[in-house]
Amino acid sequence: MRLRALEVLAEHTRRGRPTLFETHRCNFTTGATRAAALLELERLLIAVLVRYPTFAFISTERLARVYRRREPEWLEQTLDRRLHTSGHTGRRLAPLAG
């Protein structure tokens, strides 16, 4: 699971997109299961910081505020990264080019 999360993070980072790690499972578990889930989350977050030392962690509430206010220091400004959507951009834009 950690490897898949890091792969998704790498792709989102390359595209200038946020990555949301859902952690609500911990709210519904107890004992050893909860401890194991929290340990795995801690390992994931450490791995993120090793790969991306300047990475920023913000709440979903803060992310919503960033989008709502269009805060330029948080939003990707380069056109090529903003238009990239998983390899289909060229096909979508081709009819617009004439």
Secondary structure, DSSP 4 states (H G I P E B T S, - for coil): -HHHHHHHHHHHHHTT-------GGGGG--HHHHHHHHHHHHHHHHHHHHH-TT-----HHHHHHHHHHT-TTTS---HHHHH-SSS-HHHHHHHHH-
